[in-house]
Amino acid sequence: MRKFWLLLFFLILSLPSISNGVGEVVVYSARQEHLIKPILDEFTKETGIKIKLHTDKSGPLLARLIAEKPNNIADLLITTDAGNLWLADKNDLLMAVDSTILNNNIPTHLRSPRQTWFGLSVRVRTIFYNKDLVKAGELSTYQDLASSKWKGKLCLRTSKSIYNKSLVAMMIADYGYKNAKQVVTGWVNNLATKVFSSDTSLLKAIDAGQCHVGLANSYYLGRLLAKQPNFKATIFWANQQDNGAHVNISGAGIIKNGKNAKEAKILLEFLSLPKAQKIFADLDFEYPANPKVKEASLIKNWGEFKANLINVSKAGELQVSASILMDRVKYH
């Protein structure tokens, strides 16, 4: 009998520990909990696979993932901006994924050329203006905001924002460092006031008439309009030398050597499906990455835009060049 209990004891010790998260997908997310948890709950409801969610800002999450190598705790990284996904991949954190579902649902320009990360929602960094002070016909391209007619009328978010680093990186990719530098220099010369710490405060400044025009991500307007329907700042779809508006993503990648890679892949594929895409994008007024899914009614009212189809990985590849450029023209 004693031998039986000893055998049972050692058998129990050898079983996978639930507290270690085996059998559930551990998700590190830079998206706020209220913007991601509903869709993760839906995934668990449909598949029975449990989720353990950890949320933080993108920088601390990346540092944590690097510190945890090679004994990775996380199975899936969900974060904002292609630049952050590119950095995770550069640090050898993400595994390549062979998936017909993902390839069919996510366009080529919205996913890693190495198949290590995939866009799940699209945001557009474009022009906003005060409709009482500016006519839409006066607006055109990102380059035009550098012209003297906008002297003392332009507002920008700080260059420390990864959203602006990515925008400038994509401009460099599109038409070269020299031309991009000329444009950003013009922006700095046209500033109406000091740079803002957030897109929300920038849009509120446009609404108040502190500046006439500015650059921000599209979903911030959705957030503000949901609370203030008479908000005076409105959207204009910019072109980048007729290549289309700058698009970026929030997206995800499977952590290399994670304990639950199989379940993480099922979750990642689920996030690309129409039902999940609709919820994922609508929660924060973003555009679905899956082109078969329609956008929310509020943002549909903004009209259609032409998207720049250059691969968003350039936002990461040229991020250092973009930072150097902005520093040299004293865009802080």
C-alpha positions, -999 to +999 in steps of 0.1 A: +000+000+000+028+024+009+044+017-025+011+026-042+009+060-025+045+068-033+038+059-069+007+081-070+026+109-054+053+109-080+028+106-108+010+137-096+043+156-095+050+146-131+016+160-144+015+194-161+007+222-137-024+242-143-008+272-126+020+272-152-006+279-179-003+246-198-034+240-219-043+277-220-029+304-243-009+331-225-014+364-243+008+395-238-012+424-252-003+461-257-040+467-264-060+478-234-080+450-218-114+464-227-103+465-264-092+428-265-108+408-238-143+406-254-129+389-285-107+366-264-138+356-243-156+348-276-127+326-286-129+307-254-166+304-257-163+289-292-132+267-288-131+259-251-094+270-250-087+293-220-068+325-222-045+341-196-042+378-205-014+402-195-016+438-206+010+465-206+025+491-229+045+478-259+079+488-246+077+470-212+061+439-229+090+437-254+115+440-226+097+413-206+097+389-236+134+394-241+141+388-204+121+356-204+140+340-233+144+311-238+120+300-211+091+318-226+059+323-206+039+339-233+024+322-263+011+351-284+020+388-286-007+413-296+006+448-300+001+481-318+021+494-348+041+474-373+072+489-359+067+471-326+060+438-343+091+443-365+112+449-333+098+417-317+108+398-348+142+414-349+148+402-314+140+366-325+109+364-304+084+353-331+081+321-350+071+318-387+036+306-393+024+285-422-013+291-424-036+291-454-063+308-432-041+337-424-027+341-459-062+341-473-075+366-447-047+391-443-033+410-473+004+407-481+012+443-473-003+439-438+018+410-427+055+402-422+074+390-453+087+363-431+052+353-420+062+360-383+034+385-376+000+395-391-020+426-390-054+423-373-067+459-377-058+489-397-054+525-387-047+554-410-024+583-400-038+611-420-048+648-420-073+663-397-087+699-399-111+723-383-140+725-406-148+761-396-113+773-405-103+751-435-120+739-466-114+703-477-104+716-511-074+733-496-059+699-485-041+673-505-009+655-494+014+650-465+039+670-485+016+699-489+015+704-451+051+716-455+041+745-478+041+781-465+003+784-466+002+763-434+027+785-415+017+788-379-013+765-385+000+729-381-001+707-350+020+676-346+023+649-319+058+644-305+084+626-326+089+602-297+056+586-307+061+554-326+032+563-348+051+593-362+084+573-364+065+548-386+049+576-407+083+591-414+099+557-420+072+549-446+078+583-463+115+575-465+106+541-481+083+558-505+104+586-519+138+587-502+155+602-472+163+635-488+127+643-499+113+630-466+137+653-447+125+683-468+089+676-459+095+671-422+115+703-421+086+721-436+063+706-409+085+719-381+086+753-397+048+754-398+041+745-362+014+765-345+025+755-310+047+729-292+042+693-301+015+673-283+019+642-261-011+625-276-033+624-307-063+631-285-049+664-272-039+673-307-074+668-321-089+688-292-065+716-301-078+715-337-113+715-324-106+746-303-090+764-333-055+764-317-043+749-350-060+745-383-046+712-394-027+682-380-017+646-383-033+618-362-045+582-363-080+578-376-095+559-347-089+588-323-115+607-341-139+578-337-134+578-299-140+616-297-171+616-319-186+588-299-187+613-270-189+646-288-210+643-320-204+680-328-167+678-327-152+703-352-121+684-361-128+662-391-108+638-413-092+642-447-077+612-465-042+623-474-022+610-504+016+604-503+026+615-538-006+597-550+006+564-535-023+566-510-027+572-473-002+559-447-017+528-431-004+510-400-017+480-380-023+464-347-013+428-350+000+396-335+027+370-337+032+336-320+061+335-295+090+313-305+093+282-282+061+290-264+045+261-246+011+263-264+020+272-300-007+250-314-034+267-294-018+301-301-020+294-339-057+285-335-063+318-317-043+339-343-063+323-371-095+329-352-086+366-349-084+369-388-119+354-393-149+377-402-167+375-369-137+381-348-124+408-372-157+427-369-155+428-331-118+434-330-119+465-353-152+479-340-141+481-304-117+509-312-131+524-345-104+507-366-106+491-400-106+453-403-074+439-418-095+413-435-108+430-467-140+409-467-152+425-435-170+459-435-160+487-412-182+502-384-210+525-395-194+555-378-162+554-397-179+543-429-193+579-429-158+592-435-158+578-470-133+556-488-096+561-489-068+548-511-043+529-489-006+529-495+002+493-503+039+493-494+046+466-468+042+479-433+073+462-422+092+492-436+079+511-405+103+490-385+131+486-409+135+523-414+126+534-378+162+543-369+166+564-400+133+582-393+144+590-357+177+604-369+159+625-396+135+640-371+163+647-346+183+665-373+154+688-382+147+695-345+114+678-345+111+667-310 
